[in-house]
Amino acid sequence: MTSAAQQETTPQRHRSALIKAAKWTLLGLSLLAVVYAIANERETLRQAFLITPSRLALIVAMLVVYFLIYSYRFVILIEKHCDCRIGLLPWLRMLIVVRFMNNTVPQMGTVYRGVHLKKDFGVSYTDYISANLFFILTDTIFNFAIAALLLVATGNNLSFSGIHASLWLSAGFIGLLFLPYLVSYALSRLHGERKSPNKIVRGLSEVAREITASVQDIRYMFVSTMLALASFVTMAFVFHLLLQAVEVDLPFATLAVFYALYRLTFHINLTPGNIGIRELAYGLLCAQADVGMSKGILVSAELRILSMLVLLALGVLLAWRDLRKAWDSIRSQRASEQRSS
């Protein structure tokens, strides 16, 4: 019995090991490509480090605003899908932990958030998965739609592989828009054909129903769309400031594509935190916009570093009370030990 179980799990272990090896190999190759591209553009690297203190302070302030908006989007999302009210600051603390964990192991922070919500707030895994999938779906749909509309409205000629960027974005928008309904229909048929559908099918069916029901909630969709718009404008301005530091001034429609790509790299992870992948993606985007691949890579790297520093600073501020209590406890313990000795 044990040997049979071992034979069944051995192929799974091999697949898991191959996937891990592929991810780390991809990470290494991506980083090598990033370093090579930057090394050949030392002047661009010098410009990136000459960012003025006032511009840097403005970028940091905008990142703080962005993280607050992003956290509040999740607060109302969890309240809607999971019937659970969580304060903004506790959720911001969770965001900080999740972001750092995802930069270590892909999706590790997302799993941690689900376990944390289940343990401390009684949120079921099905509700959490449906809320998370709904956020990914609506966030990507909105970003693709706004970027495509801006490209068409402004006559921007940004293209990839000879195809206008708005067509790529529109195709993704239409596919994602109908995806929940197609999945819901397919699962309902599968659910109906089986007298006793398995747990996975039942769970997926419930997730699909939650997503389609939320899309039909006009008031909730309006609020979440306004918050998504605020996030978009805030981060587009951050991209504008970072690009100006390397003497690049891109149209607002192109910045919308930057933001759509930025959000997409959080939803689809190929390496830990998509390190290297996101930088190369921005490099290729800037190359298509005729501003140079190295500048796109540097902007992405700067944004990653600044975001992590801002989140670290916010984490220290939010945890200051707990840190102070821990430090006072240590001091009192040492004082009591000294008195006893």
ABEGO torsion letter per residue (X at the ends): XAAAAAAAAAAAAAAAAAAAAAAAAAAAAAAAAAAAAAAABAAAAAAAAABBAAAAAAAAAAAAAAAAAAAAAAAAAAAAAAGBBBBAAAAAAAAAAAAAAAAABBGAAAAAAAAAAAAAAGBBAAAAAAAAAAAAAAAAAAAAAAAAAAAAAAGBABBBGGBBAAAAAAAAAAAAAAAAAAAAAAAAAAAAABABBBAAAAAAAAAAAAAAAAAABAAAAAAAAAAAAAAAAAAAAAAAAAAAAAGBBBBAAAAAAAAAAAAAAAABBABBGGBGAAAAAAAAAAAAAGAEAAAAAAAAAAAAAAAAAAAAAAAAAAAAAAAAAAAAAAAAAAAAAAAAX
